[in-house]
Amino acid sequence: MKSAMGFILFAAVIVVFLLVFSGRKYPPIPDDPWHAAITSEKACMACHGPGRQYPLKAAHPPKFSCFKCHKFPKR
């Protein structure tokens, strides 16, 4: 019984460690006048869409869900 509890505790520590240290860090939305007016993902694509001034890389995950990963800086 003692060894089972030890194993469960050890496994829980490993899971917590992996959750805390494996999280991806996404760049925040810049805190500048151009981005301050952004209210929708469609507005992001005005500059970051294909063929635009600052297009997203081809390997970028699904488009049109910008706010899922990228957050506005806290003010």
Steps between C-alpha positions, in 0.01 A plus 500: 500500500785734589679444170176554300443836669863593434462411134177702468664800666804469274281479187298804612819702549621406152166596340495837678862564400425425134190719498681796656817488293373381161257785432562690180565869521334704229603856421252758628318737269723809478403797714498766229238727340443268201424196712304692766212534251483123427167350602474191280715241325388641165676824589821302563486357148501852351877504563581134572301332222653336192667752271476776761778709655568258790365158391490207743751222443372196312553285811280726716209308659139559392432856399207712620540392862766753599363580846508135602880517536597866477382730779502876541756627752360585841457871548 
